[in-house]
Amino acid sequence: MSGDVNGIALAVFVFFFLLVTWMGFRAAKWRQAENSKSLDEWGLGGRSFGTWITWFLLGGDLYTAYTFVAVPAAVYAAGASGFFAVPYTILVYPLIFTFLPRLWSVSHRHGYVTTSDFVRGRFGSRGLSLAVAVTGILATMPYIALQLVGIQAVLDVMGVGGSESTHWFVKDLPILLAFAVLAAYTYSSGLRAPALIAFVKDGLIYLVIAVAIIYIPMRLGGFGEIFSKAGEALSRTDPATGGPRGELASGPGAQWAYATLAIGSALALFMYPHSITATLSGKNRNVIRRNTTILPLYSLMLGFLALLGFMAIAAGIEVENGQLAIPQLFDAMFPDWFTGVAFAAIGIGALVPAAIMSIAAANLFTRNIYRDFLRPHATPEQETKVSKLASLLVKVGALVFVLGMDKTVAINFQLLGGIWILQTFPALVGGLFTRWFHRWALIAGWAVGMVYGTLAAYGVASPTQAHFGGSNAEIPLIGEIGYIGTTAFALNVLVTVVATVVLRAVKAPDGVDETRPDDYTADAGEPPNAPVAPAVSHREERAPTA
Amino acid sequence: MPVPPEEPGGGQPVVTPSRVVAGLCLLAPFVGILWVGLYARVEPTLAGVPFFYWYQMAWVLLSAALTAVAYRLVRREEAARAARRTAVAAQERAGGAGA
């Protein structure tokens, strides 16, 4: 590994990296609009993407390099429980089918760029909007940082990561370079850069998985052989816990955790700002709906990818750090040039989501902190400028995160981020369907969910960590082990409902709702079909006007 | 699952047969996946892959198909609603009884 550079693999990797760099800068001119000064242009690609571009963009965005490294790593480490990513991505599409078209429509009508924009407009509450924005930024930062972990893993296996004794600057130089380039083209091209690069990324990923899933089992004697070897290895006693390392199918004690992790993660995925950014860049209401029927192709790929974890066990890959399992497997199985292709897929797989996430976080900062609290009368040009700068800052922050602190800090924060972002669900999705929830009740529910989730995650110990050792804990009252995020979410909803009943009873003042029922079903090209009336009650049914 | 939204205009019904079927299509994966006890076993294997894995992989395809069905139903319903709204509006313009 270290000190032993794989020259051919590295050359192929560098080739693809240069290719996407060139594409990233060229992207600024791709499908350019006339008014390129507004935040819609830089931050949402002009809201112009059709079904296929959105498919690549969302696929490139949701199935990140970290996913590619972490999911098989989890399967490698513990078997069945690591496979939860597959049911989670199965559930997410029927779920978003129900609410994302409404979010697209209302955002289209009112020019919303972020979820916080919508929450402020719907509930007339800057506090609630700020809570959603801050949660989004906090949850996204460590996620960007973890994309670097994906790049680092492949660089390590190629032998350019350097060993622990290497000077820090030499060791981190490749990452610094990659990030500087990423930052530069994101700054100049905005969302168009990752949209264009996503084509290369996803093409490479599909190619690598298709080859891996046929070629590696052939070399290892077929799936029957792989699973029998993996089953044997998983049933052996793990000295750290005193129990078996894992299992091939979830045992009775692990099923609650499996189901709650799947549902909780599915609920959370489209609360992340980067998912919403890709959603709102669609050019009409049905782009996202059509995508829910074709995005599962990525889930299928993710399932095969997860199975690579078993192949790594069967191939006898032994690593201390589970995240190196898959890069090591590729290195051991593939000829050098194809190892380079596979590593390029993971490396570019990190750049696309990192770009979109930084844009999404920057949009949140610009719209919901800078404009709402610092400069209420910012022009579109100023907004775009601030957003571009914020996207740089966010990336620098993520870089400091990974290089300056231990990697486990980023992983812990990402775990927390998932729990946190889920707490914005009631305000966003609840708000898309009803205005019954009171704005103050939503803030209270959010706060309770955040505090409970953080404390519960802090209290989880593992053989290697005293705190944040995992994402599961005992569910109060039920007594089974389940995902903390889902428990916190249930608590959040409970508090929101009870507090709303109380606040409605004491007639606490409601915020002004700037949206109307027909905003939620509007499509592109439809004229606004009634003059805008100020502060219309949401319950009021209006006769259609010609 | 969230309730179907209240639709503005024209007093058209909120719950319709095609909406119910679409809702069931979207609900089915949740039942098939969240009931982990149903599929948490190794046998029967398919081409050497334990049931636990190929069952879930099959659901990826099944849920995509069901979502596609829901999409068709919702689209057809939307088109019909839009047509009825236009008809109502035309009637009103022609001097028919409004409210």
HADDOCK unambig.tbl for C-alpha pairs under 7 A between the chains (distance, minus, plus):
assign (segid A and resid 87 and name CA) (segid B and resid 33 and name CA) 6.40 0.50 0.50
assign (segid A and resid 87 and name CA) (segid B and resid 56 and name CA) 6.70 0.50 0.50
assign (segid A and resid 90 and name CA) (segid B and resid 60 and name CA) 5.64 0.50 0.50
assign (segid A and resid 90 and name CA) (segid B and resid 63 and name CA) 6.94 0.50 0.50
assign (segid A and resid 91 and name CA) (segid B and resid 29 and name CA) 6.58 0.50 0.50
assign (segid A and resid 91 and name CA) (segid B and resid 30 and name CA) 6.41 0.50 0.50
assign (segid A and resid 94 and name CA) (segid B and resid 26 and name CA) 5.03 0.50 0.50
assign (segid A and resid 94 and name CA) (segid B and resid 67 and name CA) 6.21 0.50 0.50
assign (segid A and resid 223 and name CA) (segid B and resid 47 and name CA) 6.75 0.50 0.50
assign (segid A and resid 223 and name CA) (segid B and resid 48 and name CA) 4.83 0.50 0.50
assign (segid A and resid 223 and name CA) (segid B and resid 49 and name CA) 6.01 0.50 0.50
assign (segid A and resid 224 and name CA) (segid B and resid 47 and name CA) 6.91 0.50 0.50
assign (segid A and resid 224 and name CA) (segid B and resid 48 and name CA) 3.77 0.50 0.50
assign (segid A and resid 224 and name CA) (segid B and resid 49 and name CA) 6.51 0.50 0.50
assign (segid A and resid 227 and name CA) (segid B and resid 49 and name CA) 7.00 0.50 0.50
assign (segid A and resid 248 and name CA) (segid B and resid 42 and name CA) 6.95 0.50 0.50
assign (segid A and resid 249 and name CA) (segid B and resid 40 and name CA) 5.12 0.50 0.50
assign (segid A and resid 249 and name CA) (segid B and resid 41 and name CA) 5.37 0.50 0.50
assign (segid A and resid 249 and name CA) (segid B and resid 42 and name CA) 6.23 0.50 0.50
assign (segid A and resid 249 and name CA) (segid B and resid 52 and name CA) 5.85 0.50 0.50
assign (segid A and resid 250 and name CA) (segid B and resid 40 and name CA) 5.44 0.50 0.50
assign (segid A and resid 251 and name CA) (segid B and resid 40 and name CA) 6.99 0.50 0.50
assign (segid A and resid 255 and name CA) (segid B and resid 36 and name CA) 5.84 0.50 0.50
assign (segid A and resid 255 and name CA) (segid B and resid 37 and name CA) 6.97 0.50 0.50
assign (segid A and resid 259 and name CA) (segid B and resid 34 and name CA) 5.09 0.50 0.50
assign (segid A and resid 259 and name CA) (segid B and resid 36 and name CA) 6.65 0.50 0.50
assign (segid A and resid 293 and name CA) (segid B and resid 64 and name CA) 5.08 0.50 0.50
assign (segid A and resid 293 and name CA) (segid B and resid 67 and name CA) 5.71 0.50 0.50
assign (segid A and resid 293 and name CA) (segid B and resid 68 and name CA) 5.38 0.50 0.50
assign (segid A and resid 296 and name CA) (segid B and resid 60 and name CA) 6.27 0.50 0.50
assign (segid A and resid 296 and name CA) (segid B and resid 64 and name CA) 6.16 0.50 0.50
assign (segid A and resid 299 and name CA) (segid B and resid 60 and name CA) 6.80 0.50 0.50
assign (segid A and resid 300 and name CA) (segid B and resid 57 and name CA) 6.55 0.50 0.50
assign (segid A and resid 300 and name CA) (segid B and resid 60 and name CA) 6.39 0.50 0.50
assign (segid A and resid 303 and name CA) (segid B and resid 57 and name CA) 6.67 0.50 0.50
assign (segid A and resid 433 and name CA) (segid B and resid 5 and name CA) 6.09 0.50 0.50
assign (segid A and resid 517 and name CA) (segid B and resid 8 and name CA) 6.12 0.50 0.50
assign (segid A and resid 518 and name CA) (segid B and resid 8 and name CA) 5.93 0.50 0.50
assign (segid A and resid 541 and name CA) (segid B and resid 8 and name CA) 6.07 0.50 0.50
assign (segid A and resid 541 and name CA) (segid B and resid 9 and name CA) 6.87 0.50 0.50
assign (segid A and resid 542 and name CA) (segid B and resid 8 and name CA) 6.67 0.50 0.50
assign (segid A and resid 542 and name CA) (segid B and resid 9 and name CA) 6.17 0.50 0.50
assign (segid A and resid 543 and name CA) (segid B and resid 9 and name CA) 5.38 0.50 0.50
assign (segid A and resid 543 and name CA) (segid B and resid 10 and name CA) 6.79 0.50 0.50
assign (segid A and resid 544 and name CA) (segid B and resid 9 and name CA) 5.47 0.50 0.50
assign (segid A and resid 546 and name CA) (segid B and resid 89 and name CA) 6.27 0.50 0.50
